[in-house]
Amino acid sequence: MAWDFSTEPEFQAKLDWADAFVRERVEPLDVAFPDPAAPYDRRDPLLRKLTEPLKNEVKRQGLWACHLGPELGGPGYGQVKLALLNEILGRSQWAPTIFGCQAPDSGNAEILAAYGTEEQKRRYLEPLLAGEIVSCFAMTEPQGGSDPGGFRCRAVREGDHWVLEGEKYFASHADLAEFLIVMAITNPDVPVHRGASMFLVPRDTPGLHIVRRAGLGTEPLGEGHHCHVRFDRCRVPAENLLGGEGQGFAIAQTRLGGGRVHHAMRTVAMAKKALAMMCERALSRTVQGEPLAQKQFVQGMIAESFLQLEQFRLLVLYTAWHIDQGHREQARLYIAAVKIQMAEVLHDIVRRAVHLHGALGCSNELPLMRWWLAVPVMGIADGPTEVHMLTVARQLLKQYQAYSGPWPPEFLPEAVPQARLRLGLEPEPGS
Ligand SMILES: Cc1cc2nc3c(=O)[nH]c(=O)nc-3n(C[C@H](O)[C@H](O)[C@H](O)COP(=O)(O)OP(=O)(O)OC[C@H]3O[C@@H](n4cnc5c(N)ncnc54)[C@H](O)[C@@H]3O)c2cc1C
Protein backbone atom coordinates (compact mmCIF):
# COMPACT_ATOMS: atom_id res chain seq x y z
CA MET A 1 0.00 0.00 0.00
CA ALA A 2 1.92 3.06 -1.23
CA TRP A 3 -0.38 5.99 -0.39
CA ASP A 4 1.43 7.96 2.25
CA PHE A 5 1.11 11.59 3.35
CA SER A 6 4.18 11.63 5.58
CA THR A 7 7.51 13.28 4.86
CA GLU A 8 10.75 11.36 5.40
CA PRO A 9 12.47 12.55 8.61
CA GLU A 10 15.69 13.85 6.95
CA PHE A 11 13.74 16.05 4.56
CA GLN A 12 11.33 17.11 7.29
CA ALA A 13 14.34 18.36 9.26
CA LYS A 14 15.32 20.52 6.27
CA LEU A 15 11.75 21.84 6.00
CA ASP A 16 11.75 22.67 9.71
CA TRP A 17 15.03 24.54 9.35
CA ALA A 18 13.67 26.45 6.30
CA ASP A 19 10.45 27.29 8.15
CA ALA A 20 12.24 28.82 11.14
CA PHE A 21 14.80 30.58 8.91
CA VAL A 22 12.12 32.17 6.68
CA ARG A 23 10.05 33.34 9.66
CA GLU A 24 12.92 34.74 11.71
CA ARG A 25 15.49 35.91 9.16
CA VAL A 26 13.78 36.43 5.79
CA GLU A 27 10.32 37.80 6.59
CA PRO A 28 11.81 40.97 8.16
CA LEU A 29 13.02 41.82 4.61
CA ASP A 30 9.39 41.74 3.42
CA VAL A 31 8.42 44.22 6.09
CA ALA A 32 11.38 46.57 5.62
CA PHE A 33 11.62 46.31 1.78
CA PRO A 34 8.11 45.55 0.47
CA ASP A 35 8.70 46.71 -3.14
CA PRO A 36 8.03 43.54 -5.18
CA ALA A 37 11.00 44.32 -7.42
CA ALA A 38 13.47 44.73 -4.54
CA PRO A 39 14.44 41.01 -4.48
CA TYR A 40 15.51 41.39 -8.13
CA ASP A 41 17.72 44.41 -7.56
CA ARG A 42 21.36 43.29 -7.49
CA ARG A 43 22.70 46.87 -7.72
CA ASP A 44 21.65 48.19 -4.31
CA PRO A 45 24.67 47.78 -1.98
CA LEU A 46 22.52 47.76 1.19
CA LEU A 47 20.30 44.94 -0.16
CA ARG A 48 23.39 42.96 -1.20
CA LYS A 49 24.94 43.43 2.23
CA LEU A 50 21.76 42.24 3.96
CA THR A 51 21.04 39.28 1.68
CA GLU A 52 24.50 37.78 1.00
CA PRO A 53 24.88 36.24 4.51
CA LEU A 54 21.35 34.79 4.27
CA LYS A 55 22.05 33.22 0.87
CA ASN A 56 25.29 31.77 2.23
CA GLU A 57 23.41 30.14 5.11
CA VAL A 58 20.95 28.59 2.66
CA LYS A 59 23.88 27.28 0.61
CA ARG A 60 25.47 25.77 3.73
CA GLN A 61 22.21 23.97 4.44
CA GLY A 62 22.21 22.52 0.90
CA LEU A 63 18.92 24.27 0.07
CA TRP A 64 20.20 26.72 -2.56
CA ALA A 65 18.56 26.41 -6.03
CA CYS A 66 16.92 23.12 -5.10
CA HIS A 67 14.96 22.99 -8.37
CA LEU A 68 18.17 22.14 -10.23
CA GLY A 69 19.11 18.60 -11.11
CA PRO A 70 22.42 17.07 -9.98
CA GLU A 71 24.03 17.90 -13.36
CA LEU A 72 23.76 21.58 -12.38
CA GLY A 73 24.82 21.14 -8.80
CA GLY A 74 21.30 20.83 -7.34
CA PRO A 75 20.03 18.00 -5.13
CA GLY A 76 17.60 16.69 -7.80
CA TYR A 77 14.61 16.83 -5.48
CA GLY A 78 11.44 15.72 -7.21
CA GLN A 79 8.42 18.01 -7.52
CA VAL A 80 6.74 16.77 -4.33
CA LYS A 81 9.72 17.81 -2.21
CA LEU A 82 10.03 21.09 -4.09
CA ALA A 83 6.32 21.72 -3.52
CA LEU A 84 6.72 21.22 0.23
CA LEU A 85 9.67 23.59 0.29
CA ASN A 86 7.78 26.20 -1.76
CA GLU A 87 4.91 26.01 0.71
CA ILE A 88 7.36 27.57 3.16
CA LEU A 89 9.04 29.99 0.74
CA GLY A 90 5.66 31.37 -0.37
CA ARG A 91 5.24 33.06 3.02
CA SER A 92 7.71 35.70 1.88
CA GLN A 93 8.25 37.52 -1.42
CA TRP A 94 11.98 37.62 -0.62
CA ALA A 95 12.40 33.93 0.20
CA PRO A 96 12.64 32.56 -3.39
CA THR A 97 15.53 34.96 -4.05
CA ILE A 98 17.25 34.05 -0.79
CA PHE A 99 16.87 30.35 -1.73
CA GLY A 100 18.02 30.91 -5.36
CA CYS A 101 14.83 29.73 -7.06
CA GLN A 102 12.94 32.88 -8.10
CA ALA A 103 11.07 33.06 -11.40
CA PRO A 104 11.87 33.60 -14.18
CA ASP A 105 15.56 33.02 -13.39
CA SER A 106 14.96 29.40 -12.35
CA GLY A 107 13.39 28.48 -15.72
CA ASN A 108 15.83 30.62 -17.71
CA ALA A 109 18.75 28.84 -16.06
CA GLU A 110 17.33 25.49 -17.14
CA ILE A 111 17.04 26.75 -20.75
CA LEU A 112 20.61 28.06 -20.78
CA ALA A 113 21.91 24.85 -19.23
CA ALA A 114 20.20 22.76 -21.91
CA TYR A 115 20.77 24.95 -24.98
CA GLY A 116 23.50 27.53 -24.25
CA THR A 117 27.07 27.36 -25.61
CA GLU A 118 29.96 26.88 -23.17
CA GLU A 119 30.78 30.59 -23.41
CA GLN A 120 27.11 31.58 -22.75
CA LYS A 121 27.05 29.29 -19.74
CA ARG A 122 30.23 30.81 -18.37
CA ARG A 123 29.08 34.38 -18.96
CA TYR A 124 25.39 34.14 -18.00
CA LEU A 125 24.45 30.81 -16.44
CA GLU A 126 27.14 30.68 -13.75
CA PRO A 127 26.44 34.17 -12.31
CA LEU A 128 22.69 33.51 -12.64
CA LEU A 129 22.97 30.29 -10.63
CA ALA A 130 25.15 32.08 -8.09
CA GLY A 131 22.44 34.74 -7.66
CA GLU A 132 24.76 37.53 -8.84
CA ILE A 133 22.62 38.63 -11.80
CA VAL A 134 18.93 38.40 -12.78
CA SER A 135 17.30 37.67 -16.13
CA CYS A 136 14.05 38.28 -18.01
CA PHE A 137 11.74 36.12 -20.11
CA ALA A 138 10.05 38.11 -22.91
CA MET A 139 7.19 36.46 -24.76
CA THR A 140 4.02 38.58 -24.37
CA GLU A 141 3.48 41.38 -26.90
CA PRO A 142 1.33 44.53 -26.72
CA GLN A 143 -1.26 43.10 -29.15
CA GLY A 144 -1.15 39.44 -28.08
CA GLY A 145 -0.40 37.51 -24.93
CA SER A 146 -2.38 34.35 -24.37
CA ASP A 147 -2.80 33.73 -28.10
CA PRO A 148 0.65 33.24 -29.61
CA GLY A 149 -1.00 33.44 -33.05
CA GLY A 150 -0.92 37.20 -32.49
CA PHE A 151 2.85 37.43 -31.96
CA ARG A 152 4.66 39.66 -34.45
CA CYS A 153 8.17 40.12 -33.09
CA ARG A 154 10.43 38.71 -35.86
CA ALA A 155 13.95 37.37 -36.01
CA VAL A 156 15.57 37.17 -39.44
CA ARG A 157 18.88 35.50 -40.26
CA GLU A 158 21.47 37.85 -41.82
CA GLY A 159 24.83 36.11 -42.38
CA ASP A 160 26.09 34.86 -39.04
CA HIS A 161 23.64 37.00 -37.05
CA TRP A 162 19.94 37.06 -36.20
CA VAL A 163 18.24 40.46 -36.37
CA LEU A 164 15.27 41.03 -34.04
CA GLU A 165 12.55 43.52 -34.86
CA GLY A 166 9.38 44.04 -32.83
CA GLU A 167 7.99 44.65 -29.35
CA LYS A 168 7.42 42.81 -26.08
CA TYR A 169 5.16 43.83 -23.20
CA PHE A 170 5.24 42.99 -19.49
CA ALA A 171 8.76 41.65 -19.75
CA SER A 172 9.29 41.52 -15.98
CA HIS A 173 12.57 42.99 -14.71
CA ALA A 174 13.96 43.62 -18.22
CA ASP A 175 15.39 46.85 -16.79
CA LEU A 176 17.24 44.99 -14.01
CA ALA A 177 18.27 41.96 -16.06
CA GLU A 178 21.67 41.13 -17.48
CA PHE A 179 20.04 39.24 -20.38
CA LEU A 180 16.63 38.50 -21.85
CA ILE A 181 15.37 35.24 -23.30
CA VAL A 182 13.12 36.37 -26.16
CA MET A 183 10.56 34.43 -28.19
CA ALA A 184 10.51 35.63 -31.81
CA ILE A 185 8.94 34.39 -35.04
CA THR A 186 11.55 32.90 -37.37
CA ASN A 187 9.14 31.34 -39.86
CA PRO A 188 5.83 33.18 -40.38
CA ASP A 189 4.65 30.64 -42.98
CA VAL A 190 3.97 27.79 -40.53
CA PRO A 191 1.73 27.71 -37.43
CA VAL A 192 3.32 29.71 -34.64
CA HIS A 193 3.96 26.65 -32.47
CA ARG A 194 6.47 25.52 -35.11
CA GLY A 195 7.55 28.95 -36.36
CA ALA A 196 8.82 30.63 -33.18
CA SER A 197 12.31 30.41 -31.69
CA MET A 198 14.09 31.50 -28.51
CA PHE A 199 17.02 33.92 -28.38
CA LEU A 200 19.49 34.98 -25.76
CA VAL A 201 19.69 38.78 -25.95
CA PRO A 202 22.17 40.52 -23.64
CA ARG A 203 20.61 43.58 -22.05
CA ASP A 204 23.22 45.98 -23.49
CA THR A 205 22.74 44.83 -27.12
CA PRO A 206 22.39 47.89 -29.42
CA GLY A 207 18.79 48.18 -30.64
CA LEU A 208 17.21 46.86 -27.42
CA HIS A 209 15.18 49.73 -25.94
CA ILE A 210 13.05 49.87 -22.78
CA VAL A 211 10.08 51.94 -23.99
CA ARG A 212 8.28 52.13 -20.62
CA ARG A 213 8.25 50.45 -17.24
CA ALA A 214 4.69 49.42 -16.40
CA GLY A 215 3.81 48.75 -12.77
CA LEU A 216 1.06 46.82 -11.00
CA GLY A 217 -2.07 48.34 -9.46
CA THR A 218 -1.40 51.60 -7.71
CA GLU A 219 2.37 51.73 -8.23
CA PRO A 220 3.44 55.18 -9.49
CA LEU A 221 3.21 55.46 -13.28
CA GLY A 222 6.43 54.61 -15.07
CA GLU A 223 8.23 53.27 -12.00
CA GLY A 224 7.32 49.58 -12.21
CA HIS A 225 9.48 46.79 -13.60
CA HIS A 226 7.20 45.07 -16.13
CA CYS A 227 8.76 46.53 -19.24
CA HIS A 228 7.54 47.41 -22.67
CA VAL A 229 10.58 46.56 -24.78
CA ARG A 230 11.33 47.39 -28.42
CA PHE A 231 13.85 45.62 -30.65
CA ASP A 232 15.00 47.93 -33.37
CA ARG A 233 17.20 45.89 -35.74
CA CYS A 234 18.72 44.30 -32.67
CA ARG A 235 21.55 41.97 -33.84
CA VAL A 236 22.70 38.91 -31.92
CA PRO A 237 25.23 36.25 -33.05
CA ALA A 238 23.85 33.08 -34.67
CA GLU A 239 24.74 30.99 -31.60
CA ASN A 240 22.29 33.06 -29.51
CA LEU A 241 19.47 31.00 -31.01
CA LEU A 242 18.65 28.62 -28.15
CA GLY A 243 17.67 25.14 -29.31
CA GLY A 244 16.72 24.64 -32.93
CA GLU A 245 14.83 27.01 -35.20
CA GLY A 246 11.08 26.64 -34.54
CA GLN A 247 11.58 25.04 -31.10
CA GLY A 248 10.60 28.10 -29.07
CA PHE A 249 7.32 26.71 -27.76
CA ALA A 250 8.64 23.24 -27.02
CA ILE A 251 11.33 24.87 -24.88
CA ALA A 252 8.85 27.27 -23.20
CA GLN A 253 6.57 24.39 -22.26
CA THR A 254 9.25 22.39 -20.43
CA ARG A 255 10.08 25.55 -18.50
CA LEU A 256 6.55 26.27 -17.29
CA GLY A 257 5.28 22.94 -15.90
CA GLY A 258 7.30 22.62 -12.70
CA GLY A 259 7.23 26.39 -12.25
CA ARG A 260 3.42 26.37 -12.05
CA VAL A 261 3.51 23.84 -9.22
CA HIS A 262 6.01 26.02 -7.33
CA HIS A 263 3.79 29.09 -7.82
CA ALA A 264 0.78 27.10 -6.65
CA MET A 265 2.47 26.03 -3.41
CA ARG A 266 3.63 29.59 -2.81
CA THR A 267 -0.02 30.57 -3.22
CA VAL A 268 -0.97 27.96 -0.62
CA ALA A 269 1.46 29.70 1.74
CA MET A 270 -0.07 33.11 1.09
CA ALA A 271 -3.60 31.79 1.59
CA LYS A 272 -2.52 30.01 4.80
CA LYS A 273 -1.19 33.29 6.15
CA ALA A 274 -4.46 35.03 5.25
CA LEU A 275 -6.45 32.27 7.01
CA ALA A 276 -4.24 32.55 10.10
CA MET A 277 -4.82 36.32 10.17
CA MET A 278 -8.56 35.69 9.77
CA CYS A 279 -8.63 33.33 12.77
CA GLU A 280 -6.57 35.67 14.95
CA ARG A 281 -8.81 38.59 14.06
CA ALA A 282 -11.95 36.56 14.80
CA LEU A 283 -10.60 35.68 18.25
CA SER A 284 -9.41 39.22 19.00
CA ARG A 285 -12.17 41.53 17.73
CA THR A 286 -15.33 41.95 19.81
CA VAL A 287 -18.71 43.06 18.44
CA GLN A 288 -21.97 43.20 20.40
CA GLY A 289 -20.22 41.88 23.47
CA GLU A 290 -18.66 38.75 21.99
CA PRO A 291 -15.67 37.86 19.81
CA LEU A 292 -16.25 37.68 16.04
CA ALA A 293 -15.28 34.01 16.39
CA GLN A 294 -18.67 33.35 18.05
CA LYS A 295 -20.64 34.57 15.03
CA GLN A 296 -21.84 31.82 12.73
CA PHE A 297 -21.25 33.88 9.56
CA VAL A 298 -17.63 34.26 10.61
CA GLN A 299 -17.30 30.58 11.52
CA GLY A 300 -18.65 29.78 8.05
CA MET A 301 -15.98 31.96 6.41
CA ILE A 302 -13.24 30.25 8.39
CA ALA A 303 -14.53 26.73 7.72
CA GLU A 304 -14.96 27.36 3.99
CA SER A 305 -11.48 28.85 3.75
CA PHE A 306 -9.98 25.80 5.45
CA LEU A 307 -11.83 23.41 3.12
CA GLN A 308 -10.77 25.24 -0.02
CA LEU A 309 -7.19 25.54 1.14
CA GLU A 310 -6.80 21.88 2.12
CA GLN A 311 -8.40 20.62 -1.10
CA PHE A 312 -6.19 22.87 -3.18
CA ARG A 313 -3.03 21.88 -1.28
CA LEU A 314 -3.73 18.19 -1.90
CA LEU A 315 -4.46 18.87 -5.57
CA VAL A 316 -1.09 20.58 -5.95
CA LEU A 317 0.79 17.78 -4.20
CA TYR A 318 -1.01 15.18 -6.30
CA THR A 319 0.00 17.13 -9.42
CA ALA A 320 3.61 17.20 -8.24
CA TRP A 321 3.43 13.44 -7.69
CA HIS A 322 2.14 12.88 -11.25
CA ILE A 323 5.12 14.88 -12.59
CA ASP A 324 7.54 12.83 -10.46
CA GLN A 325 5.99 9.59 -11.71
CA GLY A 326 6.45 10.70 -15.33
CA HIS A 327 2.69 10.59 -16.03
CA ARG A 328 2.88 13.12 -18.87
CA GLU A 329 -0.80 13.29 -19.86
CA GLN A 330 -2.07 13.34 -16.27
CA ALA A 331 0.51 15.98 -15.39
CA ARG A 332 -0.76 18.24 -18.19
CA LEU A 333 -4.33 17.89 -16.96
CA TYR A 334 -3.47 18.50 -13.32
CA ILE A 335 -1.03 21.38 -13.93
CA ALA A 336 -3.78 23.22 -15.81
CA ALA A 337 -6.30 22.41 -13.05
CA VAL A 338 -3.95 23.76 -10.40
CA LYS A 339 -3.35 26.95 -12.38
CA ILE A 340 -7.10 27.60 -12.50
CA GLN A 341 -7.75 26.81 -8.84
CA MET A 342 -4.82 28.89 -7.64
CA ALA A 343 -6.51 32.18 -8.58
CA GLU A 344 -9.92 31.11 -7.28
CA VAL A 345 -8.78 29.85 -3.88
CA LEU A 346 -6.60 32.90 -3.29
CA HIS A 347 -9.47 35.17 -4.32
CA ASP A 348 -11.95 33.64 -1.90
CA ILE A 349 -9.62 33.41 1.10
CA VAL A 350 -7.96 36.81 0.78
CA ARG A 351 -11.33 38.49 0.19
CA ARG A 352 -12.67 37.01 3.44
CA ALA A 353 -9.51 38.01 5.31
CA VAL A 354 -9.76 41.60 4.04
CA HIS A 355 -13.47 41.66 4.91
CA LEU A 356 -13.02 40.42 8.47
CA HIS A 357 -10.37 43.09 9.10
CA GLY A 358 -12.79 45.88 8.11
CA ALA A 359 -11.19 49.24 7.34
CA LEU A 360 -7.83 47.97 8.53
CA GLY A 361 -8.09 45.18 5.96
CA CYS A 362 -8.64 47.72 3.17
CA SER A 363 -5.80 49.93 4.37
CA ASN A 364 -2.14 49.97 3.39
CA GLU A 365 -1.21 49.19 7.01
CA LEU A 366 -1.51 45.41 6.57
CA PRO A 367 -0.12 43.21 3.78
CA LEU A 368 -3.64 42.01 2.85
CA MET A 369 -4.26 44.44 -0.01
CA ARG A 370 -0.92 43.43 -1.56
CA TRP A 371 -2.14 39.83 -1.56
CA TRP A 372 -5.46 41.00 -3.01
CA LEU A 373 -3.55 42.47 -5.94
CA ALA A 374 -1.97 39.05 -6.45
CA VAL A 375 -5.45 37.60 -7.19
CA PRO A 376 -5.95 38.95 -10.74
CA VAL A 377 -2.26 38.38 -11.45
CA MET A 378 -2.61 34.66 -10.58
CA GLY A 379 -5.50 34.38 -13.04
CA ILE A 380 -3.55 35.97 -15.91
CA ALA A 381 0.24 35.53 -15.64
CA ASP A 382 1.44 32.29 -17.32
CA GLY A 383 -1.79 32.24 -19.33
CA PRO A 384 -5.34 33.19 -18.33
CA THR A 385 -7.74 30.86 -16.56
CA GLU A 386 -9.85 30.32 -19.70
CA VAL A 387 -6.92 28.91 -21.66
CA HIS A 388 -6.17 26.41 -18.88
CA MET A 389 -9.88 25.51 -18.75
CA LEU A 390 -9.59 24.51 -22.41
CA THR A 391 -6.62 22.29 -21.57
CA VAL A 392 -8.51 20.63 -18.71
CA ALA A 393 -11.54 19.97 -20.88
CA ARG A 394 -9.47 18.69 -23.83
CA GLN A 395 -7.37 16.40 -21.65
CA LEU A 396 -10.49 15.00 -19.99
CA LEU A 397 -12.37 14.52 -23.26
CA LYS A 398 -9.44 12.45 -24.59
CA GLN A 399 -10.33 9.84 -21.95
CA TYR A 400 -13.83 9.25 -23.35
CA GLN A 401 -15.43 8.10 -26.58
CA ALA A 402 -18.63 8.99 -28.38
CA TYR A 403 -21.39 6.34 -28.28
CA SER A 404 -23.14 5.29 -31.45
CA GLY A 405 -26.86 5.88 -31.87
CA PRO A 406 -29.05 8.39 -30.07
CA TRP A 407 -29.06 6.88 -26.57
CA PRO A 408 -26.32 7.04 -23.92
CA PRO A 409 -25.26 3.69 -22.35
CA GLU A 410 -27.14 4.72 -19.19
CA PHE A 411 -30.46 4.92 -21.13
CA LEU A 412 -32.69 2.98 -18.76
CA PRO A 413 -35.16 1.48 -21.27
CA GLU A 414 -32.18 -0.44 -22.74
CA ALA A 415 -30.00 -0.73 -19.60
CA VAL A 416 -32.67 -2.37 -17.40
CA PRO A 417 -33.33 -5.43 -19.66
CA GLN A 418 -29.54 -5.84 -20.19
CA ALA A 419 -28.92 -5.76 -16.42
CA ARG A 420 -31.73 -8.24 -15.75
CA LEU A 421 -30.26 -10.55 -18.38
CA ARG A 422 -26.78 -10.36 -16.78
CA LEU A 423 -28.21 -11.04 -13.35
CA GLY A 424 -29.96 -14.16 -14.70
CA LEU A 425 -33.37 -12.67 -14.01
CA GLU A 426 -34.41 -13.10 -17.64
CA PRO A 427 -33.86 -16.09 -19.94
CA GLU A 428 -31.15 -15.69 -22.62
CA PRO A 429 -32.80 -14.78 -25.97
CA GLY A 430 -33.43 -17.94 -27.96
CA SER A 431 -33.05 -20.27 -24.94
C1 LIG B 1 2.54 40.30 -12.93
C2 LIG B 1 2.71 39.79 -14.32
C3 LIG B 1 3.99 39.46 -14.77
C4 LIG B 1 4.19 39.02 -16.07
N1 LIG B 1 5.45 38.74 -16.48
C5 LIG B 1 5.66 38.36 -17.77
C6 LIG B 1 6.99 38.13 -18.25
O1 LIG B 1 7.96 38.24 -17.50
N2 LIG B 1 7.16 37.80 -19.56
C7 LIG B 1 6.11 37.68 -20.41
O2 LIG B 1 6.33 37.35 -21.58
N3 LIG B 1 4.83 37.89 -20.00
C8 LIG B 1 4.60 38.25 -18.71
N4 LIG B 1 3.32 38.51 -18.27
C9 LIG B 1 2.24 38.51 -19.26
C10 LIG B 1 1.34 37.29 -19.19
O3 LIG B 1 1.99 36.14 -19.60
C11 LIG B 1 0.12 37.64 -20.07
O4 LIG B 1 -0.54 38.69 -19.40
C12 LIG B 1 -0.81 36.48 -20.30
O5 LIG B 1 -0.25 35.51 -21.17
C13 LIG B 1 -2.13 36.96 -20.91
O6 LIG B 1 -1.89 37.73 -22.06
P1 LIG B 1 -2.55 39.19 -22.21
O7 LIG B 1 -2.21 39.99 -21.00
O8 LIG B 1 -2.17 39.74 -23.52
O9 LIG B 1 -4.10 38.95 -22.16
P2 LIG B 1 -5.04 38.51 -23.36
O10 LIG B 1 -4.39 37.44 -24.15
O11 LIG B 1 -5.49 39.72 -24.10
O12 LIG B 1 -6.26 37.91 -22.58
C14 LIG B 1 -7.13 38.77 -21.85
C15 LIG B 1 -8.34 38.00 -21.41
O13 LIG B 1 -9.02 37.49 -22.55
C16 LIG B 1 -9.68 36.27 -22.21
N5 LIG B 1 -9.19 35.17 -23.06
C17 LIG B 1 -7.96 35.03 -23.59
N6 LIG B 1 -7.89 33.87 -24.29
C18 LIG B 1 -9.10 33.28 -24.20
C19 LIG B 1 -9.67 32.06 -24.69
N7 LIG B 1 -8.95 31.21 -25.44
N8 LIG B 1 -10.96 31.78 -24.37
C20 LIG B 1 -11.69 32.64 -23.62
N9 LIG B 1 -11.21 33.78 -23.12
C21 LIG B 1 -9.95 34.11 -23.40
C22 LIG B 1 -9.33 35.99 -20.74
O14 LIG B 1 -10.34 36.50 -19.91
C23 LIG B 1 -8.05 36.77 -20.56
O15 LIG B 1 -7.75 37.07 -19.22
C24 LIG B 1 3.08 38.91 -16.96
C25 LIG B 1 1.80 39.23 -16.51
C26 LIG B 1 1.60 39.68 -15.22
C27 LIG B 1 0.22 40.04 -14.78
The ligand as an SDF file (V2000), in Angstrom:
LIG
                    3D

 53 58  0  0  0  0  0  0  0  0999 V2000
    2.5390   40.2970  -12.9300 C   0  0  0  0  0  0  0  0  0  0  0  0
    2.7140   39.7860  -14.3230 C   0  0  0  0  0  0  0  0  0  0  0  0
    3.9890   39.4560  -14.7670 C   0  0  0  0  0  0  0  0  0  0  0  0
    4.1870   39.0150  -16.0730 C   0  0  0  0  0  0  0  0  0  0  0  0
    5.4530   38.7390  -16.4840 N   0  0  0  0  0  0  0  0  0  0  0  0
    5.6640   38.3640  -17.7700 C   0  0  0  0  0  0  0  0  0  0  0  0
    6.9940   38.1300  -18.2510 C   0  0  0  0  0  0  0  0  0  0  0  0
    7.9610   38.2400  -17.5050 O   0  0  0  0  0  0  0  0  0  0  0  0
    7.1560   37.8020  -19.5560 N   0  0  0  0  0  0  0  0  0  0  0  0
    6.1070   37.6750  -20.4080 C   0  0  0  0  0  0  0  0  0  0  0  0
    6.3280   37.3500  -21.5770 O   0  0  0  0  0  0  0  0  0  0  0  0
    4.8340   37.8940  -20.0000 N   0  0  0  0  0  0  0  0  0  0  0  0
    4.5980   38.2530  -18.7100 C   0  0  0  0  0  0  0  0  0  0  0  0
    3.3170   38.5090  -18.2750 N   0  0  0  0  0  0  0  0  0  0  0  0
    2.2380   38.5120  -19.2560 C   0  0  0  0  0  0  0  0  0  0  0  0
    1.3420   37.2920  -19.1860 C   0  0  0  0  0  0  0  0  0  0  0  0
    1.9900   36.1390  -19.5960 O   0  0  0  0  0  0  0  0  0  0  0  0
    0.1250   37.6360  -20.0730 C   0  0  0  0  0  0  0  0  0  0  0  0
   -0.5430   38.6940  -19.4040 O   0  0  0  0  0  0  0  0  0  0  0  0
   -0.8050   36.4770  -20.2960 C   0  0  0  0  0  0  0  0  0  0  0  0
   -0.2530   35.5110  -21.1650 O   0  0  0  0  0  0  0  0  0  0  0  0
   -2.1260   36.9640  -20.9070 C   0  0  0  0  0  0  0  0  0  0  0  0
   -1.8930   37.7330  -22.0580 O   0  0  0  0  0  0  0  0  0  0  0  0
   -2.5460   39.1940  -22.2080 P   0  0  0  0  0  0  0  0  0  0  0  0
   -2.2100   39.9900  -21.0000 O   0  0  0  0  0  0  0  0  0  0  0  0
   -2.1660   39.7430  -23.5210 O   0  0  0  0  0  0  0  0  0  0  0  0
   -4.1030   38.9540  -22.1590 O   0  0  0  0  0  0  0  0  0  0  0  0
   -5.0420   38.5130  -23.3650 P   0  0  0  0  0  0  0  0  0  0  0  0
   -4.3880   37.4370  -24.1470 O   0  0  0  0  0  0  0  0  0  0  0  0
   -5.4920   39.7230  -24.0980 O   0  0  0  0  0  0  0  0  0  0  0  0
   -6.2610   37.9060  -22.5840 O   0  0  0  0  0  0  0  0  0  0  0  0
   -7.1310   38.7720  -21.8540 C   0  0  0  0  0  0  0  0  0  0  0  0
   -8.3410   38.0030  -21.4100 C   0  0  0  0  0  0  0  0  0  0  0  0
   -9.0240   37.4910  -22.5520 O   0  0  0  0  0  0  0  0  0  0  0  0
   -9.6760   36.2650  -22.2050 C   0  0  0  0  0  0  0  0  0  0  0  0
   -9.1900   35.1750  -23.0550 N   0  0  0  0  0  0  0  0  0  0  0  0
   -7.9640   35.0330  -23.5920 C   0  0  0  0  0  0  0  0  0  0  0  0
   -7.8910   33.8730  -24.2860 N   0  0  0  0  0  0  0  0  0  0  0  0
   -9.1050   33.2820  -24.1970 C   0  0  0  0  0  0  0  0  0  0  0  0
   -9.6710   32.0560  -24.6870 C   0  0  0  0  0  0  0  0  0  0  0  0
   -8.9470   31.2140  -25.4420 N   0  0  0  0  0  0  0  0  0  0  0  0
  -10.9580   31.7820  -24.3690 N   0  0  0  0  0  0  0  0  0  0  0  0
  -11.6870   32.6380  -23.6160 C   0  0  0  0  0  0  0  0  0  0  0  0
  -11.2060   33.7850  -23.1210 N   0  0  0  0  0  0  0  0  0  0  0  0
   -9.9500   34.1100  -23.3950 C   0  0  0  0  0  0  0  0  0  0  0  0
   -9.3280   35.9880  -20.7410 C   0  0  0  0  0  0  0  0  0  0  0  0
  -10.3370   36.5020  -19.9100 O   0  0  0  0  0  0  0  0  0  0  0  0
   -8.0490   36.7730  -20.5640 C   0  0  0  0  0  0  0  0  0  0  0  0
   -7.7520   37.0680  -19.2200 O   0  0  0  0  0  0  0  0  0  0  0  0
    3.0760   38.9090  -16.9640 C   0  0  0  0  0  0  0  0  0  0  0  0
    1.8000   39.2340  -16.5080 C   0  0  0  0  0  0  0  0  0  0  0  0
    1.6040   39.6780  -15.2150 C   0  0  0  0  0  0  0  0  0  0  0  0
    0.2200   40.0440  -14.7800 C   0  0  0  0  0  0  0  0  0  0  0  0
  1  2  1  0
  2  3  1  0
  2 52  2  0
  3  4  2  0
  4  5  1  0
  4 50  1  0
  5  6  2  0
  6  7  1  0
  6 13  1  0
  7  8  2  0
  7  9  1  0
  9 10  1  0
 10 11  2  0
 10 12  1  0
 12 13  2  0
 13 14  1  0
 14 15  1  0
 14 50  1  0
 15 16  1  0
 16 17  1  0
 16 18  1  0
 18 19  1  0
 18 20  1  0
 20 21  1  0
 20 22  1  0
 22 23  1  0
 23 24  1  0
 24 25  2  0
 24 26  1  0
 24 27  1  0
 27 28  1  0
 28 29  2  0
 28 30  1  0
 28 31  1  0
 31 32  1  0
 32 33  1  0
 33 34  1  0
 33 48  1  0
 34 35  1  0
 35 36  1  0
 35 46  1  0
 36 37  1  0
 36 45  1  0
 37 38  2  0
 38 39  1  0
 39 40  1  0
 39 45  2  0
 40 41  1  0
 40 42  2  0
 42 43  1  0
 43 44  2  0
 44 45  1  0
 46 47  1  0
 46 48  1  0
 48 49  1  0
 50 51  2  0
 51 52  1  0
 52 53  1  0
M  END
$$$$
